[in-house]
Amino acid sequence: MTAESEGAVTAETIQRAFRQTEEGFTALVSELWSTRPNMATVGTCCLVGVIYQQTLFIANLGDSRVVLGKKVGNTGGMAAMQLSTEHNANIEAIRHELKELHPTDPQIVVLKHGVWRVKGIIQVSRSIGDVYMKHAQYNREPINAKFRLPKPMNMPILSANPTIISHALHPNDSFLIFASDGLWEHLSNEKAVAIVHSHPRAGIAKRLVKAALQEAARKREMRYSDLRKIDKKVRRHFHDDITVIVLFFNHDLISRGAVQDPPVSIRSALEH
């Protein structure tokens, strides 16, 4: 019996899910190559959290981040603990990893306009999709010239292999903040945890998004209300896209291994 057939969750079962997702998307790119070749340049970060037998598994590829809010003894304080590793060329350890994987390529990371990019093109070193950076047959016309490499690719440049950590849940573990890098660009882990800790649960993800946008506006010496009026296509110059999910732990349910459909509140820009 495999762990999967018994319904168990392990690092291996999560790894397999990522691999199958990547294979499924690559098959779609292959199918659509003649009609929609730009699908080869579409990619995404992926951040997954799974609780199994009082263990939290976090799997990440790309530069989203998950932060744990943890009660500090009986002080009433809340500590922030980052549970994910980011794969972004602006992080020195990631540049080192890329150089070790591609020792014969002096252009594997390139500094452009103050930002480190893989091959001078993309900031993340791992993703689902972006097959133009993984399979040579898709790095050619008719995809846009800005995505095409000057020299042939002899091995995949990006990877779809997640970093997976496991964390034994403790009664002091209070909540998790899952968010794309657009949030963390403007809020520190500590600030985000403090906001969640000191405000009501209802609408808390929206409050984090607003706090990040207020900070983005402040950095550009403008009002939040004026930032909100800027067309979404232009706003990418002021802040990245922001997706946030806040998950509060119910330790009674976790300890009983019970499954209960929680009340989930989802708001999306698509609704507006």
Phi, psi and omega in degrees: 000129176276159178302323184293318182292338177270001180080012180281153176247127176226172176302325182292319181293324178292317178303317181296320179298318177297316182298316181292326176296315179298316180296321180296319180290321179297322178296322179295318178300316180300317181296323186263002187306320184284335183252325181226068186300335182291351172300336179293342181257005180270133178207169181211152167285164179212126181230122187233137173236131179226133175254126178218124179049053176062018174243132176263123173259133174239125177239133184219139162221140187099201187240029167284171185213146172239133182235134180265132170265121189233125179297138179262099180050226178252024186280344185084356179277167181224124179264152177255130181229115181283132184248007182228158177252131180267147180246080183228132185297347177283351177267127186302319181298326179288320176299319179297315179300315180297319180294324178292323180286334184231064187296337183266003183246099181291345182258019184296323171235136184229135177274117182231121180052040177078008181236130177280133179226145175291121183057022181072011187245310192229143183279325183278148179257351178221144181194167165268133181087217186049044188293344176297341178256010182235329184231120186304328184293347179256356179264067181199174175305148009266017178293156183306138183304329183294342180263352187271137182276144181290332181242152180301148179269121181257355173203157180302139180268318175260162180233155175248027183265113185284157167270127184240130174237155173239143184224119178288120184291140181239148180305336178282348178289119191258312182202164176239140172248114173262127179205150174286168188295342178302327178285312188287344175296332185244342179237134173287162176305316184295317181295316181298316180296320180297321179296314181296319183294327190255011179228161178299153181296321184299125177075018187289325179296318179298322179296321178295317179300315181297318179299320179294319180293322177297320179292320177299319179294316181299319180298330180263012178054047177225167179277149177304318182297327178285323177300319181298335183278346183288138180304140185302325181295325181279332184296342177300338178283346182255325178201154178281170176294149185231122174236132184224135170231130176247127182242123177261136182278138169249098188291336175298312180295317182298317182291331178275353183068019183280153177244125179226135177290111183283157174289116182252128178252117181238127174239138182225148176300335181296337181285345184253000000 
